[in-house]
């Protein structure tokens, strides 16, 4: 997350200029990564397993 914030701050300050195509590709990659991580978390964590982990 920090590299993305650093790129955003650099872009806003004029340190480097990213084209719209590169920004869209980076956004799509982050979106796909977030979707995969959300699916992975939902697959391995459910109410029953979380409840059983807290009890014993």
Residue pairs with C-beta under 8 A, 6 or more apart in sequence:
4 26
4 30
7 18
7 26
10 16
11 17
11 18
18 26
